[in-house]
């Protein structure tokens, strides 16, 4: 079995979804941003994830975004489709559609809100795996879905042929080690976890801040892979302001504001997400300024 690193890459950006003022998706801006990300450190993108405001997207909009992504970058980067919901049947349909549209892999989150038992999580992934022979990345984010995928469950999921990796947005290092021990590839699902996970044998990150610092994240991965942990740690320390940016408001509010400030017009948000307050926007500006990416407002 090929390692997913060879298939999908080490820095995968969970891309935001640009909107016009009327609330419709701006597909031209989406394709331009996808190309920019691939030109600046991303090995691929994750389409219709939480960062892409997936809860507010219709099925047809999800499919149109996958189609646009494959058209824009499919020849030179990977396209991972977010196809997980709290309904197994719906997730199967989304996965089947994404397969037909040419997605390289699927990011499937633990079912949220209905809080299935661990055996229900396994059954959920087994059904989704029947929809395609392409890789599934299991997305474990207990802070949003409440339920954590326990180590024994990870072991059972690793026995599903097309489950190849875990996006782990959970800072329990013992659980991260267990993922690696099962033979699954470990992706940091929270950007500040990247270096710690690389040191444990992880392969990379499914990132939000790669919209802003994709090249630097790629450099962290490269340095760690080459055994230069001192250099990797140095770069990681320099990225502190962008990690702070993630804490300003619920994702993707701050990162979308940052992308707009950096000259990529990705528009606003769909309710229930709302624009940043003036205070939050000032904090986003400050983080970008400390990264050397934006002139501080008071200096203009």
C-alpha positions as YAML, in Angstrom:
chain: A
units: angstrom
residues:
- id: 1
  name: UNK
  ca: [0.00, 0.00, 0.00]
- id: 2
  name: UNK
  ca: [1.34, 3.43, -0.91]
- id: 3
  name: UNK
  ca: [1.71, 5.90, 1.92]
- id: 4
  name: UNK
  ca: [-0.70, 8.79, 1.60]
- id: 5
  name: UNK
  ca: [2.27, 11.18, 1.70]
- id: 6
  name: UNK
  ca: [3.11, 10.06, -1.81]
- id: 7
  name: UNK
  ca: [-0.47, 10.57, -2.95]
- id: 8
  name: UNK
  ca: [-1.73, 13.74, -1.33]
- id: 9
  name: UNK
  ca: [1.20, 15.73, 0.01]
- id: 10
  name: UNK
  ca: [2.27, 17.24, 3.30]
- id: 11
  name: UNK
  ca: [0.61, 20.69, 3.32]
- id: 12
  name: UNK
  ca: [-3.06, 20.56, 2.40]
- id: 13
  name: UNK
  ca: [-4.97, 23.81, 2.79]
- id: 14
  name: UNK
  ca: [-8.59, 23.79, 3.90]
- id: 15
  name: UNK
  ca: [-9.59, 26.50, 1.45]
- id: 16
  name: UNK
  ca: [-12.12, 29.22, 2.25]
- id: 17
  name: UNK
  ca: [-15.14, 29.64, 0.01]
- id: 18
  name: UNK
  ca: [-15.33, 33.11, -1.60]
- id: 19
  name: UNK
  ca: [-18.74, 34.75, -1.85]
- id: 20
  name: UNK
  ca: [-20.11, 37.59, -3.95]
- id: 21
  name: UNK
  ca: [-21.98, 40.40, -2.20]
- id: 22
  name: UNK
  ca: [-25.26, 38.67, -3.08]
- id: 23
  name: UNK
  ca: [-24.15, 35.56, -1.18]
- id: 24
  name: UNK
  ca: [-23.49, 33.37, -4.20]
- id: 25
  name: UNK
  ca: [-20.16, 31.56, -4.56]
- id: 26
  name: UNK
  ca: [-17.48, 33.44, -6.48]
- id: 27
  name: UNK
  ca: [-16.00, 30.56, -8.45]
- id: 28
  name: UNK
  ca: [-13.47, 32.75, -10.28]
- id: 29
  name: UNK
  ca: [-12.05, 33.96, -6.96]
- id: 30
  name: UNK
  ca: [-12.07, 30.39, -5.68]
- id: 31
  name: UNK
  ca: [-10.01, 29.13, -8.60]
- id: 32
  name: UNK
  ca: [-7.57, 32.05, -8.37]
- id: 33
  name: UNK
  ca: [-7.08, 31.38, -4.67]
- id: 34
  name: UNK
  ca: [-6.61, 27.65, -5.24]
- id: 35
  name: UNK
  ca: [-3.91, 28.37, -7.80]
- id: 36
  name: UNK
  ca: [-2.26, 30.88, -5.46]
- id: 37
  name: UNK
  ca: [-2.17, 28.35, -2.64]
- id: 38
  name: UNK
  ca: [-0.56, 25.70, -4.83]
- id: 39
  name: UNK
  ca: [1.97, 28.27, -6.03]
- id: 40
  name: UNK
  ca: [2.82, 29.10, -2.41]
- id: 41
  name: UNK
  ca: [3.51, 25.91, -0.52]
- id: 42
  name: UNK
  ca: [0.32, 23.86, -0.66]
- id: 43
  name: UNK
  ca: [0.49, 20.36, -2.09]
- id: 44
  name: UNK
  ca: [-3.27, 20.37, -2.41]
- id: 45
  name: UNK
  ca: [-6.49, 21.76, -1.03]
- id: 46
  name: UNK
  ca: [-9.42, 20.51, 0.98]
- id: 47
  name: UNK
  ca: [-12.69, 21.69, -0.55]
- id: 48
  name: UNK
  ca: [-15.92, 22.14, 1.42]
- id: 49
  name: UNK
  ca: [-14.43, 21.70, 4.85]
- id: 50
  name: UNK
  ca: [-15.46, 23.70, 7.89]
- id: 51
  name: UNK
  ca: [-13.07, 26.47, 6.81]
- id: 52
  name: UNK
  ca: [-14.98, 26.53, 3.53]
- id: 53
  name: UNK
  ca: [-18.24, 27.07, 5.47]
- id: 54
  name: UNK
  ca: [-19.50, 23.64, 4.45]
- id: 55
  name: UNK
  ca: [-22.51, 23.68, 6.81]
- id: 56
  name: UNK
  ca: [-23.98, 26.48, 4.69]
- id: 57
  name: UNK
  ca: [-23.31, 24.90, 1.29]
- id: 58
  name: UNK
  ca: [-25.90, 23.00, -0.69]
- id: 59
  name: UNK
  ca: [-24.93, 19.66, -2.21]
- id: 60
  name: UNK
  ca: [-24.86, 21.19, -5.68]
- id: 61
  name: UNK
  ca: [-22.59, 23.99, -4.44]
- id: 62
  name: UNK
  ca: [-20.21, 21.44, -2.91]
- id: 63
  name: UNK
  ca: [-20.10, 19.58, -6.20]
- id: 64
  name: UNK
  ca: [-19.55, 22.76, -8.19]
- id: 65
  name: UNK
  ca: [-16.63, 23.67, -5.91]
- id: 66
  name: UNK
  ca: [-15.03, 20.24, -6.35]
- id: 67
  name: UNK
  ca: [-15.46, 20.53, -10.11]
- id: 68
  name: UNK
  ca: [-13.89, 24.01, -10.07]
- id: 69
  name: UNK
  ca: [-10.97, 22.80, -7.94]
- id: 70
  name: UNK
  ca: [-10.20, 19.85, -10.19]
- id: 71
  name: UNK
  ca: [-10.32, 22.18, -13.21]
- id: 72
  name: UNK
  ca: [-8.05, 24.77, -11.58]
- id: 73
  name: UNK
  ca: [-5.35, 22.62, -9.96]
- id: 74
  name: UNK
  ca: [-6.11, 18.98, -10.66]
- id: 75
  name: UNK
  ca: [-3.17, 18.56, -13.01]
- id: 76
  name: UNK
  ca: [-0.58, 19.69, -10.46]
- id: 77
  name: UNK
  ca: [-2.01, 19.30, -6.96]
- id: 78
  name: UNK
  ca: [-4.44, 17.15, -5.03]
- id: 79
  name: UNK
  ca: [-8.09, 17.85, -4.37]
- id: 80
  name: UNK
  ca: [-9.55, 16.45, -1.18]
- id: 81
  name: UNK
  ca: [-13.32, 16.74, -0.81]
- id: 82
  name: UNK
  ca: [-14.97, 17.21, 2.55]
- id: 83
  name: UNK
  ca: [-17.81, 14.69, 2.42]
- id: 84
  name: UNK
  ca: [-18.56, 13.92, 6.06]
- id: 85
  name: UNK
  ca: [-21.83, 14.82, 7.76]
- id: 86
  name: UNK
  ca: [-23.79, 13.46, 10.71]
- id: 87
  name: UNK
  ca: [-25.84, 11.35, 8.31]
- id: 88
  name: UNK
  ca: [-24.15, 8.23, 6.95]
- id: 89
  name: UNK
  ca: [-26.48, 8.08, 3.96]
- id: 90
  name: UNK
  ca: [-25.80, 11.71, 3.06]
- id: 91
  name: UNK
  ca: [-22.05, 11.23, 3.51]
- id: 92
  name: UNK
  ca: [-22.12, 8.24, 1.17]
- id: 93
  name: UNK
  ca: [-23.93, 10.30, -1.48]
- id: 94
  name: UNK
  ca: [-21.48, 13.19, -1.17]
- id: 95
  name: UNK
  ca: [-18.52, 10.81, -1.37]
- id: 96
  name: UNK
  ca: [-19.90, 9.10, -4.45]
- id: 97
  name: UNK
  ca: [-20.47, 12.48, -6.14]
- id: 98
  name: UNK
  ca: [-16.97, 13.68, -5.24]
- id: 99
  name: UNK
  ca: [-15.48, 10.47, -6.65]
- id: 100
  name: UNK
  ca: [-17.28, 10.98, -9.95]
- id: 101
  name: UNK
  ca: [-16.09, 14.61, -10.08]
- id: 102
  name: UNK
  ca: [-12.45, 13.55, -9.76]
- id: 103
  name: UNK
  ca: [-11.55, 14.22, -6.13]
- id: 104
  name: UNK
  ca: [-8.35, 12.45, -5.11]
- id: 105
  name: UNK
  ca: [-9.48, 11.70, -1.57]
- id: 106
  name: UNK
  ca: [-12.17, 12.43, 1.00]
- id: 107
  name: UNK
  ca: [-12.02, 14.11, 4.37]
- id: 108
  name: UNK
  ca: [-14.71, 12.59, 6.58]
- id: 109
  name: UNK
  ca: [-15.42, 14.08, 9.99]
- id: 110
  name: UNK
  ca: [-16.70, 12.10, 12.93]
- id: 111
  name: UNK
  ca: [-20.51, 12.34, 12.94]
- id: 112
  name: UNK
  ca: [-21.45, 15.38, 14.98]
- id: 113
  name: UNK
  ca: [-24.43, 16.31, 17.16]
- id: 114
  name: UNK
  ca: [-26.02, 12.83, 17.22]
- id: 115
  name: UNK
  ca: [-23.03, 11.46, 19.23]
- id: 116
  name: UNK
  ca: [-22.82, 7.87, 17.98]
- id: 117
  name: UNK
  ca: [-21.08, 5.23, 20.10]
- id: 118
  name: UNK
  ca: [-17.64, 4.10, 18.99]
- id: 119
  name: UNK
  ca: [-19.03, 1.09, 17.12]
- id: 120
  name: UNK
  ca: [-21.35, 3.49, 15.26]
- id: 121
  name: UNK
  ca: [-18.35, 5.52, 14.14]
- id: 122
  name: UNK
  ca: [-16.75, 2.38, 12.68]
- id: 123
  name: UNK
  ca: [-19.98, 1.42, 10.91]
- id: 124
  name: UNK
  ca: [-20.26, 4.95, 9.52]
- id: 125
  name: UNK
  ca: [-16.82, 4.80, 7.92]
- id: 126
  name: UNK
  ca: [-17.34, 1.29, 6.61]
- id: 127
  name: UNK
  ca: [-20.40, 2.42, 4.69]
- id: 128
  name: UNK
  ca: [-18.66, 5.49, 3.27]
- id: 129
  name: UNK
  ca: [-15.70, 3.35, 2.20]
- id: 130
  name: UNK
  ca: [-18.03, 1.39, -0.08]
- id: 131
  name: UNK
  ca: [-18.64, 4.51, -2.18]
- id: 132
  name: UNK
  ca: [-15.10, 4.80, -3.57]
- id: 133
  name: UNK
  ca: [-11.76, 3.06, -3.79]
- id: 134
  name: UNK
  ca: [-9.91, 6.32, -3.12]
- id: 135
  name: UNK
  ca: [-8.35, 7.30, 0.21]
- id: 136
  name: UNK
  ca: [-10.37, 8.45, 3.20]
- id: 137
  name: UNK
  ca: [-8.87, 10.78, 5.78]
- id: 138
  name: UNK
  ca: [-10.66, 10.38, 9.12]
- id: 139
  name: UNK
  ca: [-11.18, 13.77, 10.78]
- id: 140
  name: UNK
  ca: [-11.12, 13.62, 14.58]
- id: 141
  name: UNK
  ca: [-12.04, 16.96, 16.14]
- id: 142
  name: UNK
  ca: [-13.71, 16.39, 19.51]
- id: 143
  name: UNK
  ca: [-13.80, 20.11, 20.29]
- id: 144
  name: UNK
  ca: [-16.45, 20.54, 17.58]
- id: 145
  name: UNK
  ca: [-18.21, 17.16, 17.45]
- id: 146
  name: UNK
  ca: [-17.97, 16.33, 21.20]
- id: 147
  name: UNK
  ca: [-17.11, 12.65, 20.55]
- id: 148
  name: UNK
  ca: [-13.45, 11.61, 20.47]
- id: 149
  name: UNK
  ca: [-12.37, 8.68, 18.32]
- id: 150
  name: UNK
  ca: [-10.78, 6.40, 20.89]
- id: 151
  name: UNK
  ca: [-7.52, 4.50, 20.19]
- id: 152
  name: UNK
  ca: [-9.24, 1.12, 19.92]
- id: 153
  name: UNK
  ca: [-11.60, 2.63, 17.36]
- id: 154
  name: UNK
  ca: [-8.67, 4.04, 15.40]
- id: 155
  name: UNK
  ca: [-7.28, 0.51, 15.27]
- id: 156
  name: UNK
  ca: [-10.56, -0.79, 13.90]
- id: 157
  name: UNK
  ca: [-10.75, 2.03, 11.35]
- id: 158
  name: UNK
  ca: [-7.22, 1.22, 10.18]
- id: 159
  name: UNK
  ca: [-8.52, -2.19, 9.09]
- id: 160
  name: UNK
  ca: [-10.78, -0.53, 6.48]
- id: 161
  name: UNK
  ca: [-8.78, -0.73, 3.26]
- id: 162
  name: UNK
  ca: [-9.36, 2.83, 2.03]
- id: 163
  name: UNK
  ca: [-8.96, 4.55, 5.40]
- id: 164
  name: UNK
  ca: [-5.41, 5.80, 5.02]
- id: 165
  name: UNK
  ca: [-4.95, 8.74, 7.38]
- id: 166
  name: UNK
  ca: [-6.26, 10.71, 10.33]
- id: 167
  name: UNK
  ca: [-6.57, 14.46, 10.59]
- id: 168
  name: UNK
  ca: [-6.12, 14.76, 14.34]
- id: 169
  name: UNK
  ca: [-7.30, 18.06, 15.80]
- id: 170
  name: UNK
  ca: [-6.63, 16.89, 19.33]
- id: 171
  name: UNK
  ca: [-3.44, 17.50, 21.29]
- id: 172
  name: UNK
  ca: [-3.23, 14.14, 23.08]
- id: 173
  name: UNK
  ca: [0.23, 12.97, 22.02]
- id: 174
  name: UNK
  ca: [-0.36, 9.39, 23.12]
- id: 175
  name: UNK
  ca: [-3.35, 9.20, 20.77]
- id: 176
  name: UNK
  ca: [-1.22, 10.71, 18.01]
- id: 177
  name: UNK
  ca: [1.47, 8.07, 18.58]
- id: 178
  name: UNK
  ca: [-1.17, 5.37, 18.40]
- id: 179
  name: UNK
  ca: [-2.35, 6.63, 15.00]
- id: 180
  name: UNK
  ca: [1.19, 6.33, 13.66]
- id: 181
  name: UNK
  ca: [1.58, 2.87, 15.24]
- id: 182
  name: UNK
  ca: [-1.47, 1.58, 13.36]
- id: 183
  name: UNK
  ca: [0.20, 2.46, 10.06]
- id: 184
  name: UNK
  ca: [-2.20, 5.30, 9.33]
- id: 185
  name: UNK
  ca: [-0.72, 8.62, 8.27]
- id: 186
  name: UNK
  ca: [-1.03, 11.37, 10.83]
- id: 187
  name: UNK
  ca: [-1.97, 14.89, 9.80]
- id: 188
  name: UNK
  ca: [-2.10, 17.77, 12.25]
- id: 189
  name: UNK
  ca: [-5.64, 19.09, 12.20]
- id: 190
  name: UNK
  ca: [-4.69, 22.15, 14.21]
- id: 191
  name: UNK
  ca: [-1.81, 24.19, 12.81]
- id: 192
  name: UNK
  ca: [0.11, 24.66, 16.09]
- id: 193
  name: UNK
  ca: [0.32, 20.85, 16.42]
- id: 194
  name: UNK
  ca: [2.30, 20.43, 13.21]
- id: 195
  name: UNK
  ca: [5.83, 20.30, 14.61]
- id: 196
  name: UNK
  ca: [4.93, 18.08, 17.57]
- id: 197
  name: UNK
  ca: [3.19, 15.64, 15.25]
- id: 198
  name: UNK
  ca: [6.10, 15.61, 12.80]
- id: 199
  name: UNK
  ca: [8.39, 14.66, 15.66]
- id: 200
  name: UNK
  ca: [6.09, 11.70, 16.36]
- id: 201
  name: UNK
  ca: [6.16, 10.52, 12.76]
- id: 202
  name: UNK
  ca: [3.34, 12.57, 11.29]
- id: 203
  name: UNK
  ca: [3.37, 13.42, 7.60]
- id: 204
  name: UNK
  ca: [2.04, 16.98, 7.54]
- id: 205
  name: UNK
  ca: [-0.86, 19.29, 8.20]
- id: 206
  name: UNK
  ca: [-4.34, 20.01, 6.94]
- id: 207
  name: UNK
  ca: [-4.01, 23.70, 7.45]
- id: 208
  name: UNK
  ca: [-5.95, 26.90, 7.85]
- id: 209
  name: UNK
  ca: [-2.99, 29.28, 8.13]
- id: 210
  name: UNK
  ca: [-1.41, 27.98, 4.91]
- id: 211
  name: UNK
  ca: [-3.60, 30.63, 3.29]
- id: 212
  name: UNK
  ca: [-1.08, 33.05, 4.80]
- id: 213
  name: UNK
  ca: [2.16, 31.14, 5.46]
- id: 214
  name: UNK
  ca: [2.06, 28.12, 3.17]
- id: 215
  name: UNK
  ca: [5.72, 28.31, 2.20]
- id: 216
  name: UNK
  ca: [6.81, 28.51, 5.82]
- id: 217
  name: UNK
  ca: [4.75, 25.45, 6.75]
- id: 218
  name: UNK
  ca: [6.27, 23.59, 3.84]
- id: 219
  name: UNK
  ca: [9.71, 24.60, 5.14]
- id: 220
  name: UNK
  ca: [8.86, 23.25, 8.60]
- id: 221
  name: UNK
  ca: [7.92, 19.89, 7.09]
- id: 222
  name: UNK
  ca: [11.03, 19.79, 4.92]
- id: 223
  name: UNK
  ca: [13.38, 20.69, 7.77]
- id: 224
  name: UNK
  ca: [11.85, 18.10, 10.09]
- id: 225
  name: UNK
  ca: [12.00, 15.42, 7.41]
- id: 226
  name: UNK
  ca: [15.69, 16.20, 6.85]
- id: 227
  name: UNK
  ca: [16.36, 15.89, 10.57]
- id: 228
  name: UNK
  ca: [17.01, 19.59, 11.12]
- id: 229
  name: UNK
  ca: [14.65, 19.99, 14.06]
- id: 230
  name: UNK
  ca: [16.44, 23.13, 15.24]
- id: 231
  name: UNK
  ca: [15.54, 24.86, 11.95]
- id: 232
  name: UNK
  ca: [12.00, 23.49, 12.08]
- id: 233
  name: UNK
  ca: [11.55, 24.85, 15.60]
- id: 234
  name: UNK
  ca: [12.97, 28.22, 14.60]
- id: 235
  name: UNK
  ca: [10.44, 28.59, 11.78]
- id: 236
  name: UNK
  ca: [7.66, 27.37, 14.06]
- id: 237
  name: UNK
  ca: [8.51, 30.05, 16.62]
- id: 238
  name: UNK
  ca: [8.40, 32.70, 13.91]
- id: 239
  name: UNK
  ca: [4.87, 31.61, 13.09]
- id: 240
  name: UNK
  ca: [3.54, 32.45, 16.57]
- id: 241
  name: UNK
  ca: [1.54, 35.49, 15.33]
- id: 242
  name: UNK
  ca: [-0.36, 33.43, 12.77]
- id: 243
  name: UNK
  ca: [-1.21, 30.83, 15.39]
- id: 244
  name: UNK
  ca: [-2.53, 33.69, 17.55]
- id: 245
  name: UNK
  ca: [-4.71, 34.77, 14.64]
- id: 246
  name: UNK
  ca: [-6.64, 31.50, 14.89]
- id: 247
  name: UNK
  ca: [-7.74, 32.38, 18.43]
- id: 248
  name: UNK
  ca: [-9.27, 35.77, 17.61]
- id: 249
  name: UNK
  ca: [-12.65, 34.40, 16.58]
- id: 250
  name: UNK
  ca: [-14.24, 31.19, 15.35]
- id: 251
  name: UNK
  ca: [-12.62, 29.80, 12.21]
- id: 252
  name: UNK
  ca: [-12.92, 30.85, 9.37]
- id: 253
  name: UNK
  ca: [-13.78, 34.40, 10.50]
- id: 254
  name: UNK
  ca: [-10.20, 35.57, 11.16]
- id: 255
  name: UNK
  ca: [-8.48, 33.72, 8.32]
- id: 256
  name: UNK
  ca: [-10.99, 34.97, 5.78]
- id: 257
  name: UNK
  ca: [-10.47, 38.51, 7.05]
- id: 258
  name: UNK
  ca: [-6.71, 38.02, 6.74]
- id: 259
  name: UNK
  ca: [-6.98, 36.71, 3.19]
- id: 260
  name: UNK
  ca: [-9.04, 39.75, 2.24]
- id: 261
  name: UNK
  ca: [-6.50, 42.09, 3.85]
- id: 262
  name: UNK
  ca: [-3.73, 40.41, 1.85]
- id: 263
  name: UNK
  ca: [-5.43, 41.29, -1.42]
- id: 264
  name: UNK
  ca: [-7.42, 38.17, -2.25]
- id: 265
  name: UNK
  ca: [-11.05, 39.22, -2.50]
- id: 266
  name: UNK
  ca: [-12.93, 36.32, -0.95]
- id: 267
  name: UNK
  ca: [-15.90, 38.34, 0.22]
- id: 268
  name: UNK
  ca: [-17.89, 37.83, 3.36]
- id: 269
  name: UNK
  ca: [-19.58, 35.04, 5.26]
- id: 270
  name: UNK
  ca: [-22.81, 33.13, 5.33]
- id: 271
  name: UNK
  ca: [-24.89, 33.23, 8.47]
- id: 272
  name: UNK
  ca: [-24.58, 32.14, 11.18]
- id: 273
  name: UNK
  ca: [-20.97, 33.28, 10.67]
- id: 274
  name: UNK
  ca: [-20.56, 37.05, 10.76]
- id: 275
  name: UNK
  ca: [-17.77, 39.50, 9.90]
- id: 276
  name: UNK
  ca: [-15.15, 40.30, 12.54]
- id: 277
  name: UNK
  ca: [-15.77, 43.23, 14.85]
- id: 278
  name: UNK
  ca: [-13.55, 46.28, 14.49]
- id: 279
  name: UNK
  ca: [-11.53, 45.08, 17.48]
- id: 280
  name: UNK
  ca: [-11.11, 41.60, 15.99]
- id: 281
  name: UNK
  ca: [-10.11, 43.03, 12.62]
- id: 282
  name: UNK
  ca: [-7.49, 45.19, 14.35]
- id: 283
  name: UNK
  ca: [-6.10, 42.06, 15.98]
- id: 284
  name: UNK
  ca: [-5.94, 40.30, 12.61]
- id: 285
  name: UNK
  ca: [-4.06, 43.30, 11.19]
- id: 286
  name: UNK
  ca: [-1.63, 43.21, 14.12]
- id: 287
  name: UNK
  ca: [-0.88, 39.51, 13.59]
- id: 288
  name: UNK
  ca: [-0.21, 40.08, 9.88]
- id: 289
  name: UNK
  ca: [1.97, 43.08, 10.66]
- id: 290
  name: UNK
  ca: [4.08, 41.08, 13.11]
- id: 291
  name: UNK
  ca: [4.54, 38.48, 10.40]
- id: 292
  name: UNK
  ca: [5.83, 41.23, 8.12]
- id: 293
  name: UNK
  ca: [2.94, 40.79, 5.72]
- id: 294
  name: UNK
  ca: [1.04, 44.00, 6.37]
- id: 295
  name: UNK
  ca: [2.00, 47.53, 7.30]
- id: 296
  name: UNK
  ca: [0.56, 48.33, 10.73]
- id: 297
  name: UNK
  ca: [-2.54, 50.53, 10.47]
- id: 298
  name: UNK
  ca: [-1.05, 53.26, 12.65]
- id: 299
  name: UNK
  ca: [1.90, 53.61, 10.25]
- id: 300
  name: UNK
  ca: [-0.22, 54.28, 7.18]
...
